[in-house]
Amino acid sequence: MTDQELQNLVRNISNDLFHKQFKHKAFFNPRLRTTGGRYMLNSHNIEINRKYFTQLGQEELIAIIKHELCHYHLHLEGKGYKHQDKDFKELLKQVGAPRFCSTLPEETKTKQRSKRQKFLIYQCSSCKLTYRRKRSINTTKYVCGKCRGKLVKVKEIVEMEGF
């Protein structure tokens, strides 16, 4: 789908569902990563993430367009256009738009892979008590809580969560 086809689709959805014209630009933005679409307050343009169209299809694209058009029309009318506003929630229900877009299939894979955690092991040089921490400790500033001995970084452990 080209940007021009997207522009025509947004105009058609706006006319059919909202009974109002869409007078600004709609286009695919390749820089969008974490969201399906974005309504720009200053320019009134709508940007769409192409990944949602290619991976989830036409239905998800239309759902995202409906959502962004809710922001668009409410903002231009001076009504509550933010996610928490009553006007916005009511308009979403009227047009059958989702409040949030679906997650991408490739996103769930990367989240599963990134469940590795790094732990740092520190040990007191006097009483040999060990400390397991996620963040590094400034060993010149902090001492052992039991005997006030000097802390020494012993090793760094990377664990897979859920294994």
C-alpha positions in Angstrom: 0.0 0.0 0.0 1.4 3.4 -0.9 1.0 6.6 1.0 -1.6 7.8 -1.5 -3.7 4.7 -1.1 -3.5 5.2 2.7 -4.5 8.8 2.3 -7.6 7.7 0.3 -8.5 5.0 2.9 -8.3 7.6 5.7 -10.5 10.0 3.8 -13.1 7.2 3.1 -13.2 6.0 6.7 -13.5 9.6 7.9 -16.4 10.3 5.6 -18.2 7.0 6.2 -17.9 6.7 10.0 -17.4 10.2 11.2 -19.4 12.0 8.5 -16.6 14.6 8.4 -13.8 15.4 6.0 -10.2 14.6 6.6 -8.3 17.6 5.3 -4.7 16.8 6.3 -2.1 14.2 5.4 -1.9 10.5 6.3 1.3 8.6 5.6 3.4 5.7 6.7 6.2 6.6 9.1 9.1 4.1 9.1 10.5 5.5 12.3 7.5 4.5 14.4 8.5 1.5 16.6 6.2 1.1 19.6 2.9 2.4 18.4 0.5 1.6 15.5 -0.2 5.2 14.7 0.2 8.8 15.8 -1.9 12.0 15.5 0.3 15.1 15.3 -1.3 18.0 17.3 0.5 20.8 15.5 0.2 19.7 11.9 -2.9 17.6 12.3 -1.3 14.8 10.2 -1.7 11.1 11.0 1.3 8.8 10.8 0.9 5.1 10.6 3.3 2.3 11.4 3.6 0.1 8.2 4.6 -3.0 10.2 1.0 -3.3 11.6 -0.3 -3.4 8.1 2.2 -5.9 6.8 2.1 -8.2 9.8 -1.5 -8.0 11.0 -3.4 -7.0 7.8 -6.0 -4.6 6.6 -8.4 -5.0 9.6 -5.8 -3.9 12.1 -4.8 -0.9 9.8 -8.4 0.2 9.7 -8.7 -0.1 13.5 -5.6 2.1 13.9 -7.0 4.7 11.5 -10.3 4.8 13.3 -8.4 5.4 16.6 -6.3 8.2 15.2 -9.3 9.8 13.5 -11.0 10.0 16.9 -8.0 12.0 18.2 -8.1 14.1 15.0 -11.8 15.1 15.0 -12.1 15.6 18.7 -9.0 17.8 18.7 -10.3 20.0 15.9 -13.7 20.3 17.6 -12.0 21.4 20.9 -13.3 18.4 22.8 -11.3 15.9 24.9 -9.0 14.1 22.5 -6.7 12.3 25.1 -7.0 8.6 26.0 -8.4 9.3 29.4 -11.1 11.8 28.3 -14.7 10.9 28.3 -15.4 12.3 24.9 -12.6 10.2 23.4 -13.8 6.9 25.0 -17.4 7.6 23.9 -16.3 8.2 20.3 -14.2 5.1 20.3 -17.3 3.0 21.2 -19.4 4.8 18.6 -17.1 4.0 15.7 -15.9 0.6 17.0 -12.2 1.7 17.3 -9.9 -0.1 19.8 -8.4 1.9 22.7 -5.0 0.3 22.1 -3.5 -1.5 19.1 -2.6 -5.2 19.1 1.0 -6.3 19.8 3.1 -7.3 16.8 4.1 -11.0 16.6 7.8 -10.2 16.3 7.6 -8.1 19.5 6.5 -11.0 21.6 9.5 -13.0 20.4 12.0 -10.3 21.3 10.4 -9.8 24.7 10.8 -13.6 25.4 14.4 -13.5 24.3 15.3 -10.5 26.4 14.3 -12.1 29.7 17.9 -12.4 30.7 18.9 -10.7 33.9 22.3 -9.6 35.0 23.3 -9.9 38.7 26.4 -8.7 40.4 27.8 -10.6 43.3 29.7 -8.7 46.0 31.4 -10.2 49.1 32.7 -8.7 52.3 36.4 -9.1 52.7 36.1 -9.5 56.5 33.0 -11.7 57.2 32.7 -13.2 53.7 28.9 -12.3 53.5 27.7 -12.2 49.9 25.4 -9.6 48.4 23.5 -10.2 45.1 22.5 -6.9 43.4 21.0 -5.9 40.0 22.8 -2.5 40.1 26.5 -2.0 40.7 27.6 -0.7 44.0 30.2 2.0 44.6 32.6 -0.1 46.7 34.5 3.0 47.9 31.3 4.5 49.3 29.4 1.5 50.7 30.5 -1.1 53.2 29.2 -4.4 54.6 26.0 -4.0 56.6 27.0 -6.7 59.1 30.6 -5.8 60.0 31.3 -2.6 58.1 34.0 -4.4 56.1 35.2 -3.6 52.6 33.0 -4.9 49.8 34.7 -6.6 46.8 33.0 -7.4 43.5 33.3 -11.2 43.0 31.6 -11.9 39.7 28.8 -11.1 37.3 26.0 -13.6 36.6 23.6 -13.6 33.6 20.6 -15.8 34.3 17.7 -16.8 32.0 14.4 -16.1 33.7 12.0 -19.0 33.8 14.7 -21.7 33.5 
